[in-house]
Amino acid sequence: MGFKFGRGLLGPMRPLIGHWVHAGEHNGQTVRVTRLYEPWGKGWVRLTASWTLPDRDYVETAFYGATTEGPLGFWSFTNDGKHSQGMLADGSDVHAQAVAFVAKFPAGTGRMIAWPRDDGLPGFDFAVESQTQKGWNRFLVQRFDPVP
């Protein structure tokens, strides 16, 4: 099962629309992560991502839509007071149907990327990477299933 992009500026977001869950380990801790992508107003997609960790919860709200330059971009805000913004990018080095966004951070450039699962089941794989001189360094990988 591949991603089927929609038409228009928000077309790349179409495969992600829905409510998704990942359960696993991150840095030796059991985590549960949900990602809810939903249409929001005219020309926007809102993401609400929640990480449930043993000692705290971490929440992100992001909006995907047109940037002042025109291409698809995002604006992200987290409950620890951080924020970022980025633009749609090429993720074809990971998968031909990948949806990728790149953002600049004080520590460097990062990329988040989603692509269809390789087992044919509904859902997607998701990674966060930092850019190095040798390419992309992947430091987070999660597999998302539809929320039952």
N, C-alpha and C positions, 0 to 999 in steps of 0.2 A: 504494500500500500504506500504510494508516494504522496507527496504534498500536491494539492491542486491549488495553484494560485488563483486569486480572483482578478478582476479587471480593475484598472484605475490605480491611483496612488497607494491605496491601502491593500491592493491585491496580494502583496507578499505576506500580509498578516492573516489572510484567510485560513491557512492550515492550522494556525495557532488558536483561533477563536474557540473558546470552550473552557471547561474547568478541568484541570489536570492535577495529578498527585504523584509525588515521588517519595518513597520511604527507603532509607538506607543509612549509610554511615558517612560522616564528613569529619575529617580530623579526629577520628577515634570516638566521635559522639554519634548517637542515634539521632537522626533528623527526620522530620516529616516536612515536606515542602509542597505547598499548593500554589498553582499559578492559574489565575482566572483572567482570561483575555475576553473582553466584551466590547461591542460597539458602544461608543459614547458620543452622543450628539452627532452633528453632521461632520463627517470627515475625520473622526478620531476613533482610536481604539484605546481602552484603558486596561492596564494590567494591575492586578492586585496580587502580589506574591507574598506569601507568609511562610516563614521558617519557624518550626517549633523545635527548639533545642531543649536539652534537659534543664538548663538554668535560665533561659530567657526566650522571648519571642522576638523575631526580627521581621519587619514588614516593609515592603516597597510598594509604592504607587508610581506608575509610569504612564505617560500619555504618548501615543504614537500618532503622528500626523505630518502635515506639510511644514517644512522649515521655511524661513524667510528666503532661502536660496531656491526653494522649490522641491527638492527631493524629500523622500520620506525620512523622518528623524524621530528621536524620542527625547523625552524629558523625564528623569527619574528622581524620586524623592524617597528617602528612607527614614525610619523612625529613630535612627541614631543621629539625625541632623545633616546627613550628607545628601548631595545631589549631583547629578551628572546629566550630560546630554551628548547625543551622538547621531550618526547618520547610517542609513542603509549602506551595506558594503558587500563585496564579493566574498562568498563563502564556498565557492566551487572547489577549493582545494580540499574541503572536508566531504562534501557531497554535492552532486549536480543540482539538487533541489534545496539546498540549504538556504535559510534565512539568517543573515548576519548583520550585526550592527557594530560599528566601531566608535569608541569615545576616547577622548584625551582626559587623563587624570594627572594630578600633581606628580604621581610616581611613574607616569608613562602612558602608553597607549594600550587599551584593552579591547577585546572583542567578545561579544556573546553571540552564540550561534546555535541554531536549532535545525535539525534535519530529520527526515523520516526514519523510523525504526527499521532495522535490517531484518526483523523477523516477520514482517507483514502485518503485525497487530496494530490496532489504533494507538496513536500516541506519537511521541517523538523523543529523540535524544537531545540533550542540551549541554553546552559546555561554555566555560568562561576561560579566556586565554589572555595572556599578556604578550606584548610584542617584544622580541629580543632581536639582537643583530642577526641571529641564525633563523629567525622566523617566529612562529607562534608557539608559546609555551602554555600548554593546557594544564590548569590547576584545579578545575572542577568539572566533573562529568556527572550528569543525572539523567535517569530515564523516567519519562512521564507517561502515566497511563490515564485514561479518562476517569474522572471521579464517578464512582458507581451511583 
